[in-house]
Amino acid sequence: SYEAKAFGIKTGTPIWEAKKRCPEIICVLANHEHYLDYHHRIIDEVNRHIPVTTVCSIDEVACRMMANEIPRAVEIAQSIKRGLATNIGEYIRCSIGIAPNRYLAKVATDLQKPDGLTVMSAEDAPQKLAALKLRDLPGIGANMELRLNKAHLHHISQLWALTPQQMRKAWGSVWGEKMWYYLRGIELPEEETTRSTIGHSHVLAPELRDPTKARFVARRLTLKVASRLRRM
C-alpha cells in the first residue's frame, strides 16, 4: 500500500487518482519498520542530553527538567538539535517547547515549526496564547470548538477569564477544569491507566477489499499485533 498526503487528498486514495488531482505529488512506499528504527534512534539521542520522561507518539516525547537544569534549558534544547543533526542526519528537524508543564510545552512546540525553539513561562502564557485559535489548543477538536462556541466562547482570552468551575461546565467534564490549570502552567498528577487492548490498523486499497485478498492483510496485521504483544 502507498500513503500519500497532500491538500485535498486523503491517505488511502488510489495512486492514479492522486496523480490526476495533484500531478506533482510524490508517492513514497510506506516503511513502518524504518520509521520505528528512526524513532528509537532519535529517543536514544535525546536521552544523551536529558532523560526522556514520556514517549507521547512516534514523533513526540516529553522530558522533565530537574531544578539545576532549568537555568540551562535553552542550552540543553540547542544541544539536542545539534545532536540530532550530527548523529541522526542533518535533514532531521525538531521543534522544542520549554514551559512549566507538559501541556504548555506542547503548545509551544507548535508556535515555531518545523525547527523552532520556544520558551513559554506561566507569566507570558496569556500573551503568547492570545493570538491562537481555540483549535490550536490540544484537546479542542471540531466538536468541542462547536460546544464552546455555543457557550459564547470564541477566543482563548475568554477562556482565560473563566473560573475552574466555569471551565468544567463549558467542557461538560472534568477535563475543562484540568485545562484551567494546564493553561496556567500548573502540572497535575497523571492518572494511572491500564492498557486493555493492543491493535494495529491499515487502510485497505480498493484492489485489496475482496475478502480473499483482505485475508492476507489481516494476517499481516495479526503478526504486527503479536510482535507488539511480545515487546510489551
C-alpha positions in Angstrom: 0.0 0.0 0.0 1.0 3.6 -0.5 0.4 6.6 1.7 0.1 10.0 0.1 -0.6 13.2 1.9 -1.5 16.4 0.1 -4.1 19.1 0.1 -7.4 17.6 -0.8 -6.1 14.0 -0.9 -6.8 11.5 1.9 -4.5 8.7 2.9 -5.6 5.6 1.1 -6.6 7.4 -2.1 -5.6 5.3 -5.2 -2.3 6.4 -6.7 -3.8 7.1 -10.2 -6.4 9.4 -8.6 -3.9 11.2 -6.5 -1.7 11.8 -9.6 -4.7 13.0 -11.6 -5.7 15.5 -8.9 -2.1 16.6 -8.0 0.3 15.8 -10.9 3.4 16.9 -8.9 2.7 14.7 -5.9 5.5 12.3 -4.9 4.2 9.0 -3.6 6.6 7.0 -1.3 6.2 3.4 -0.3 5.5 3.3 3.5 8.1 1.6 5.6 6.9 1.5 9.1 9.8 -0.6 10.4 12.2 2.1 9.0 10.1 4.8 10.8 10.3 2.9 14.0 14.1 2.5 13.7 14.5 6.2 13.4 12.1 6.7 16.3 14.3 4.7 18.6 17.5 6.3 17.3 16.0 9.8 18.0 14.9 8.8 21.5 18.4 7.5 22.2 19.9 10.7 21.0 17.6 12.9 23.2 18.4 10.7 26.2 22.1 11.6 25.8 21.2 15.2 26.6 18.2 14.8 29.0 16.2 11.7 30.1 13.0 11.2 28.1 10.2 11.1 30.6 7.3 10.2 28.3 7.1 8.9 24.7 3.9 10.6 23.5 3.9 9.3 19.9 6.3 8.2 17.2 7.4 11.8 16.7 6.8 13.4 20.1 8.5 13.0 23.5 8.4 14.9 26.8 11.3 15.5 29.2 11.1 16.7 32.7 13.9 19.0 33.9 15.4 18.9 37.3 15.9 22.2 39.3 19.5 22.5 38.3 18.7 22.0 34.6 16.1 24.8 34.3 18.7 27.6 34.0 20.3 25.6 31.2 17.0 24.7 29.4 17.8 26.6 26.2 21.3 25.3 26.1 20.1 21.7 26.5 17.5 22.3 23.8 20.1 23.6 21.4 22.4 20.7 22.2 19.6 18.3 21.3 19.1 20.0 17.9 22.9 19.7 17.2 22.9 16.1 18.3 20.1 15.1 16.0 21.7 16.9 13.1 25.1 15.3 13.8 24.2 11.8 14.8 20.9 11.1 13.1 21.0 13.3 10.0 21.1 17.0 9.0 17.7 16.6 7.5 16.2 15.8 10.9 14.4 18.9 12.3 12.6 19.2 15.6 10.5 21.9 17.4 11.2 22.2 21.1 8.9 23.9 23.6 10.1 24.8 27.1 7.4 25.6 29.6 6.3 25.0 33.3 4.2 21.9 32.3 3.9 19.4 29.5 0.7 20.9 28.1 2.2 24.4 27.6 5.4 22.8 26.3 3.4 21.0 23.6 1.6 24.2 22.7 5.0 26.0 22.5 6.4 23.4 20.0 3.6 24.3 17.6 4.4 28.0 17.6 7.6 27.6 15.6 7.6 24.7 13.2 9.4 22.8 11.8 12.7 23.8 13.5 11.7 26.1 16.4 12.6 26.7 20.0 10.0 28.5 22.1 10.2 29.3 25.8 6.9 30.0 27.5 6.6 30.9 31.1 3.5 31.0 33.2 3.7 34.8 33.2 3.8 35.3 29.5 1.5 32.4 28.6 -1.6 34.7 28.4 0.1 37.0 25.8 1.5 34.1 23.7 -1.7 32.2 23.7 -4.0 35.1 22.9 -3.1 35.0 19.2 -4.0 31.4 18.9 -7.4 29.9 17.8 -9.3 27.6 20.1 -8.5 24.7 17.8 -4.8 25.4 18.3 -5.0 24.1 21.9 -4.5 20.3 22.3 -7.8 18.8 23.5 -10.0 21.1 21.5 -11.3 19.4 18.3 -14.1 20.3 16.0 -16.9 19.1 18.2 -15.5 20.8 21.3 -15.0 24.0 19.5 -18.6 23.9 18.4 -19.7 23.3 22.0 -17.6 26.2 23.3 -18.9 28.5 20.6 -22.5 27.7 21.7 -21.4 28.8 25.2 -20.3 32.1 23.6 -16.6 31.2 23.9 -14.7 32.1 20.7 -11.3 33.3 21.9 -8.7 32.0 24.3 -8.8 35.3 26.2 -12.4 34.4 27.0 -11.3 31.0 28.4 -8.7 32.8 30.4 -11.4 34.8 32.2 -13.3 31.7 33.4 -13.0 30.1 36.8 -12.2 26.3 37.1 -15.8 25.6 37.8 -17.0 27.5 34.7 -14.4 25.7 32.6 -15.7 22.4 33.8 -19.2 23.4 32.9 -18.2 24.7 29.5 -16.5 21.3 28.7 -19.1 19.3 30.4 -16.4 17.2 32.0 -13.5 17.4 34.5 -11.2 18.0 31.5 -12.3 21.6 31.3 -11.2 22.1 34.9 -7.9 20.5 34.2 -7.4 22.8 31.3 -7.7 25.8 33.6 -4.7 24.5 35.5 -2.7 23.4 32.4 -3.1 26.8 30.8 -1.6 28.4 33.9 1.5 26.2 33.8 0.4 24.0 36.7 1.3 20.3 36.4 -1.3 17.9 37.6 -0.5 14.4 38.8 -1.1 11.9 35.9 -3.7 9.3 36.4 -2.5 5.7 36.2 -4.0 3.9 33.2 -4.2 0.2 32.4 -3.8 -0.9 28.8 -6.7 -3.2 27.9 -6.3 -3.6 24.2 -3.5 -3.8 21.6 -4.2 -3.0 18.0 -2.8 -2.3 14.6 -4.7 -0.6 11.7 -4.4 -0.4 8.0 -6.5 1.3 5.3 -7.2 -1.2 2.6 -6.6 -0.1 -1.0 -9.7 -0.7 -3.2 -8.0 -3.5 -5.1 -7.5 -5.4 -1.8 -11.0 -5.1 -0.5 -12.0 -8.5 -1.9 -12.3 -10.9 1.1 -9.8 -13.4 -0.4 -7.2 -10.6 -0.7 -8.1 -8.8 2.5 -7.4 -12.0 4.4 -3.7 -11.7 3.7 -3.7 -8.1 5.1 -5.5 -9.4 8.2 -2.7 -12.0 8.7 -0.1 -9.3 8.4 -1.9 -7.2 11.0 -2.2 -10.1 13.3 1.6 -10.6 13.1 2.1 -6.9 13.9 -0.1 -7.1 16.9 1.7 -10.3 18.1 5.0 -8.5 17.7 3.7 -5.6 19.8 2.5 -8.0 22.5 5.9 -9.7 22.7 7.7 -6.4 23.1 5.3 -5.5 26.0 
